[in-house]
């Protein structure tokens, strides 16, 4: 067990934890609506012991068509405001969570993408049905030099009926990222049970908060007080610590 994962008194999260999936950048998707909310969320996460974050705003055709330039500019605005208030020691980075739609394929062709780190690219799909040509898209991502990291596979209900698809996705080269809140009943019993089964099978590689708003924050605070939660996810948090330097 890494020493950095010994929690300090008064802090729920280990000092080495890096959150690689959240929607804290202001006014850019369905997460934080403004800078003040983003500052509040950062302050609360700091109290939990988190010191490094990778922001991952949605990129979705016809909904949130955030360019790499837009995301970088929003990060600069938030960083400037954080520094102005003399806040200490956050390491803030920008990436994105890409819906695997037609717009994504065009971005992939242009290499107009923001990986989490190195070549690790966070992707998602609809919760109710897979995209057309899913496995071709996964192959195209890898041909372009990226490694697809599938956000919250436990939340895709259409996969719950066919567990072989999870195995197929991994065999096709997909990494899996667990949502913290899936370990509670926040998304429902079926999602939690699926997350637990995927954990038991050793299918996950990383973990993220997927934090959007204060309700998520409060649920994460409650979850982080549970020893059972740490016992199950600590190896994934260690993986996170190696991902972003």
Secondary structure, DSSP 8 states (H G I E B T S, - for coil): --GGGS--TT-SS-TT-EE--B--STTSSSS--SHHHHHHHHHHHHHHT--EEEEEEEEBTTTB---HHHHHHHHHHHHHHHHHTT----EEEEEEEEE-SHHHHHHHHHT----SBTTEEEEE--SSS--TTHHHHHHHHHHTT-EEEEETGGG-GGGTT-HHHHHHHHHTT-EEEEEGGGGTTTT-HHHHHHHHHHHHTT---EEE--B-SHHHHHHHHHHTT-HHHHHHHHHHHHHHHHH--
